[in-house]
Amino acid sequence: MAKTLQVDLVAVEEKVWSGEAEMLVARTTEGELGVLPGHAPLLGQLANPGQVRVKLAGGKELAYEVSGGFLSVTTEGVTVLAESAVAVER
C-alpha cells in the first residue's frame, strides 16, 4: 500500500477539500513545488494567481485555482491556506 499524506485546503470562508492524497503540487513564489509523504517541513508563499493540484490514489487529480496565501508542510501533512480557491474542471 502506497503512503499518503493528509491534505487540507482552506479558503478564507470555508474548508474547500480535506483528505488523503499521494502527492500535492503547488505553484509558489519560488516555483512549482511537489510534496510527497515524508517531505521535510516548510512554509511557502503561494503564487498569485496560482494553482494547487492534489493527486489521489488511482490516478485521479483535483485542481484548484488559488489566489494569495501560504502552504505549510509538517510531519502530519500539508495545509494550504488561500484567500480564495476555485475548483478547475479537468
Secondary structure by P-SEA (a helix, b strand, c coil): cbbbbbbbbbccccccccccccbbbbbccccbbbbccccccbbbbbcccbbbbbbcccbbbbbbbccccbbbbcccbbbbbccbbbbbcc
